């Protein structure tokens, strides 16, 4: 899991955020990735690390000729997650924004904010893919089924 994702998880595990209620993950890349599963697996690791493990339903869809993926997930205890993977970015590097919402606090990461690293002389690297975590395969299958069917998938 990436450092910026670990920071929010640590707050959640310490109880500083209260009970986690919502995850938002938005990643814009420059068309460098064709396989969405490694990106989704990274997001699923982030959600599971916060202690959210009982998936109830998934709705997933594509936009812009399968270059944008939107996933909405519902979990037990009324926890929701929204994921947006956008492969149509135009600039250098990538843009990543995440939110981890709890009953007592909020953690936000925004790679475009002024406090994030910026430079006009260092060319940003591509977004490095992590290996797909085999423990995420069941949820990846549900997401991919929703994409193929165009319907919300209910996990039994």
Protein Blocks (a to p, Z undefined) as FASTA:
>chain_A
ZZklmmmmmmmmnomnopafbdcdddddehlafblklmmmmmmmmmmmnopabdfbdcdd
deehhiaccdddddehhiacdddddfkbfbehiadddddddfkbccdddfkbmkbccdfk
bccdddddddddfklmmmmmmmmmmmmnopacddZZ
